[in-house]
């Protein structure tokens, strides 16, 4: 009962606008009081839990995202993808989806993709016949590919709080991420059938190839970054943390000397933004580690497992309940909060029905995609509305369409068809 009350307090505080960090602190204090735990000793445990080499990757990947956004790399990526797939009726929408996927393979965050890709593409897409609310909804759901396509900040957090391999968790969400890209492109094509085709079909083959070649050459320095990151990690050349450091070391000179849109002032601004974001995440992690330790002391995960196993004998029903629970929590909590609190709490339940920690990483990742776009919190959807300069009431309908027709089926397929998320981790020998 104490754990339920503490989590309800966390949710309640967040819903009334209390900053996430203070909401987590309140939850931890209530847990320590109700279970008569010495909070001072546990805070030391929380500190040592975040004193991890793995977590150094967080600020570095976040910094990479800001450097891409301010250094011109995002714009070059969008131009290349647009030249590649943007000449069909639905090409502009597909360009946005693919660009968000590529951006996610570098920055690992959704907010950076919304700010970068949205600023560049929403205006031109409107001129090509796309309605702004529809484009904003597509941007919101596509930007969350950054949580699925590695390197992913969400998967780093999940791996840390559940003691899983970061590289394995990265690979687990690749399949769902690619599937979501394909589904979104198909749905966009279906929606655009009745829209007047304003694409430039007068380009002959040689001109088209020339345009792709030119934009590809300009985007090559940016495209090399995900190849360096992922190729280095899975080629065994460096760890995810080292890959994050190399990403920053690569992005700065590219922005300074190749695209020439970065300067010392912008680098300083990126550093401040990355430090602020990281500071918030780390404080949340400290309190979540303390709360998880109290949960473990009081055998709450074990009791939850026994309750579900005794009440529901069917594995499918338990998985569906977990899906619903993750979606509902995602509607009122941000992705960091969901991962930090719920993942270690539910992992024993999943393991008891034969779901591995790596498979559960993909389930959590795909559920967050839905939660981050679902009111009342919907942080990514609200941010997309600000970038798109449209009201939430206008965006809800197309956003629900993409969530029900794309994100929800991908989550269910990921949950019930394990090869989608486990094929690559097995191929690379992580499980």
N, C-alpha and C positions, 0 to 999 in steps of 0.2 A: 504493500500500500504506500509506503514511504517513497518508493521509486516512482510510482504513478503520480503522486502529488507533486514531486519535484519536477518531473517532465511536464506536467500540466502548468506549473508555475513558469517554466521556461517558455512554453508556447504562449501562455497568456501575456507575459512581459513583452515578447517579441511582437505580438499582435497589437499591443497598445502603443508600440513605438519605442520601447526601451532598447537602447543599442544592444546588439547581439552579445558583445563581450560581457556587459553587465548582467544580461539575462542568464548567461552561463554561470557567472559568479554567484548569482542568487540561487540557481539550482544546486550548485555545489554546496553552498552554505546550508541549505535546507536538508540536503542529504546527510551532511555531517552532523547536523543537530538531531535529526530523526533517528539516526542509527548510532548516535553517541560516539562519533569518530573524532579523533584528534586531527583537526584540519591542518595544523602546522606541520606535522610530520608528512602528511600526504602531499602538501604543496611542494616539499622537497622532492618527492617521487615524481610529481608532475614536471618539475623543472628538469630533472634528469631524463625524463622521457622525451622531452623536446630537444635535449642536448644530443642531437643525432646528425651524423654526416649526411644521411639521406635527405633530411629536411633542408639542407643548404641548397638543394635543387629548387626549392620553392621560390625564394627571392630571385634566383637567377633566371628561371623560366619566366617569371612575371616581368622581370626587367627586359627580357628578350621581346616579350609582347609589346611593351611600351616603345622599345627602340624600333621595332618594325612599324608601329603606327606612326611615329614621329619622323622616322628616317626615310620614308618613301618606298619601303619594300612592299607594303600592302598594296599600294597603288599599282606597282609594276606587276604584281601577281594577278590582280583583277584584270588588268589590260590583257595579259597573256591568256587567261582563261576565257575572257570575252572573245578574243580573236579565235580561240580554239573551238568553242561551242556556242558562241553568241550570235550566229548568223541564221538561226532557225526561228520559228515563231515563238517557241518557248526558250530560246537560247539565253536570253537575258536572265531569266529565273534560274536556269540551270547553271549559268555562270556564277550567280550569287551563291548557290548551294556548294558548288565545287570549290569556289574561292574560300568559303568559310571552312571547308574541310582541309584545304591546304594550309590556311592560316592556323587552324587548330593543330596541325602537325608541326608547328613552330612554337606557338605561344602557350598552348595548353589552357587557355582561358576563353570564356564566352564573351565577357564584357569587352575585351579588347577587339574581338571580331565584330561585335555590334558597332562599336565606335568607328573602326577603320573601314570595314566593308560597307556599312550602312551609309556613312558620309559620302562615300564614293559612288554608290550604285543606285540609291533610291531615286534621286533626281532623274538620271538618264533612263531608268526603267519606266518612270511615269511618262516620259516623252515617247516611249515605245509602246504605249497602250496599257501598261500595268496600272491598276488603281493603287493609290498610296496605302490604304489600309491592308490590302492583300500583300503588297510588297513588304510592309512592316511585319506582318505575321510570318511571312516566309523567312525574313531576316532573323526574327527571334528564334524560330525553331532550328534554322540552319546554323546559327552561331553556336548552338550547344553541341555541335559536332566537335568543338574544341574540348569538350569533356570526354569524348569517346576516342577521337583520333589521337594517338600518342605523339608527344609526351603530354599527359593530362595532369593538371594540378590536383583534380579530384581523385585520380587514381593513386597519386603519390600519398595523399592524406589517407586514403583507404588502406594502402599497403602498410603505412606506419601504425595506424591504430589497430589493425588486425594481424600484424606481424606476418604479412605475406611478401612475396618477392615483387619489387616494383616493376621489374622488366616483365614478369609474368602477367601482372595486372594491366600493364600497357597493352600487351598482345591480346588479352582477353576481350578488349573493347574494339579491336580493329574490325572484326567481322560485323558486329552490330553497327558500327559507324559507317562502314561501306554500304551495308544494306539500307541504312537510313538515307544515305545520299541517293541511292538508286530509286527508292520509293518516293522521295521528295521530287526528284526530277520527273518521274512518271506522272505523279499527281499534278505537278505544275504544267506538264504538257497537256494533260486532259483538261485542266482549267483554261488553258490558253487557246483551245480550239476555236472558240467563238470570238476571240479578240482579233482585230484587224492586223494582218501581218505587215508590220512596218520595217521588217529587216531588209537590209541592203542585199538584194539578190543579183544585182548587176555586176558584182565582182566576178571576173573570170577565174579559172582555176589557178593560173600563175600568180595573179594579184593576191588571191586568198592565201596561197602558200607563202608569198613574199611577206604578207602582213603577219602571218603566224610566226614566220622565221624572225622577223624584226622584233616583235613583241616578246618572243621567246628568248632572244639574245639579251634584250634589256632586262628580262626577269630572271635570267640565269643565276646571277649572284644570290637572289632571294630564294630561288628554287633549290639551290645547293644546300641551304641551311637544314631542311628536314632530312635530306640525304645524309648529310654529315652527322646529324643527331642520331637518327635511327640506325643508319649503317654502322656508325661507331659503336652504339650500344649492343646491337645484335651480332655485329661482327667480332665482338669481344675486345675491341680496342680500348674502350673506356666505360666507366659506370654511368648510370643516369645522372649522378651528381656532377661528374666530370664533363658529361655531355652538356649540361646546363651552363657550366662555366665556359666551355668552348663556344656555345651559342652566343653568349654575351660578347666574348672576345672577337667573334666573327661579325656580329651585327654592327658593332660600333664603327670599325673602319669602312664597312660597306656603306653605311649611312653617311659617313663623313666624306669619303673620297670617291666612291662610285656614284651614288645617287646625289650626293652633295646637298641633302636636305636636313642633315643633322649638324648641330653645332654644340659647343660646350654648354650653353644655356639649356638647350633641349635635353642634353644628356643629364644635366643636374636635375631637371624636372622629372625625367624618367626615374632617376635614382630615388628621389623623394617619394614619388607615387608608389614605386615598388616597395620601398621600406615601410610606408604606411600600410599598404595592403598586407604585407608579410607580418607586420607587427600585430595586426588584428587577428590574423589566422593563428599565429603562434600562441597568443593569449587564450583564444578559444580552445586550442589543443591542450594547453596546460590544464584548464578546468575540465575538459572532456576526459583527459587521462585520470584526473583525480576522481571524477564521477565513475568512470569505468572500474577503478580500483575498489571503490565502495561497493559497486554492483557485484564485483567478484567476491569480496569479503562476505557479502550477505547472500551469496549463491542465487542472485536474482536471474542471471541468464539460465542457470540450470532449472530453476523453478518455472521459468517461462517455457523452456523446452518441454518439461514434464507436463505442464498444463496443456500445451498445444497437442502434444502426442496423445494424451489421455482423452482430450476432447474431440480431436479430429484424427481419425485413423488413416485418412486418405492423403497421400503425398501431394496430389494435385490440388486438393482443397487448401492445404497448408501453404503451398506456393502461391496460390491465388490470394490468400489472406495477406501474405507478406507483400505481394505486389500492391494490393490496395492500401496497406499500411504505409508503404514507402511513398505512394502517390499522395496520400492524404497529408503525411508529414511534409512532403515537398511543397504542398500548397501553402503551408504556413511557416516553413523554415527554409533558409537558403541551403545550397548544396553542401557547404562546409559543415553546417550544423547537423544536417542529416547524416553525413558520412561520419562525423566525429562521435555522435551519440548512438545512432542506431546500428551502425555496422558491427561494433563489438558486442552489442546486446543481442542481435539476431543471428550472428554467425554460428553460435552453438546450436541454435534451432535448425539452421540449414545443414550443418554437418550431420545432425542426427537423422536427417532424411536422405543423406547421400549427396548433398550439394557441396562441392569443394569451395574453399575460400576464393579461389581464382574465378570460378564460375559465378559466385555471388558478387564479385567485383563488377562483372558485366551487368548483372541484374540491377545492382544499385545505380550504376552509371546510366542505364537506359531509363530507370524510373526518375532520376533527377531531371532528365530532359523534359519529362512531362510536368514535374512539379515546378520547375523554374518558369513555366509558361502558364501556370494555373493560378488565378486569383484565390485568396486575397493578396498574398505576397507577390508572386510572379515578378521577381526582380528583373529578369532579363526581358520580359515582355514590356514592363514599364520603361526600361531603358530604351528599348527599340521604339516605343511610342514617342519618347522625347527626341530621338534621332530622326524619326520619320515625321515629326510634327503633326501627329494625329492623336485623337482621343482614344482612350481605352475602349469605350463603347463601340467604336467603329472597327476595332481590331479583333474583338472577342470572337466574332463569327468565323472569320477565316482562320484565326488561331486554333479554335476548337476543331475546325475541319482538319488541319494538319496534325493535331494531336491525336484525334480519333482515328484518322485514316492512315497515319504514318507512324507516329511515335509509339502509340499503344500496341499496334501489331508487332512492331520491332521488339518492344519489351517482352511481349508474350512469346514470340519466337525464341528470343534469347533465353527466357526462363525455361521453356519446355523442350528446347532442342539444343542440348549442351555442345554438340560439335561446332556450332557457330562461334562460340566463345572459347572453346578449349582446343580447337584444331591447331592454331598457331602456337600456343604455349607448349603443347605436346610436341609439335614439329621441332621447336627449338630446344626441347629437353628440359623445360622448367617444371613439368609435372609428369 
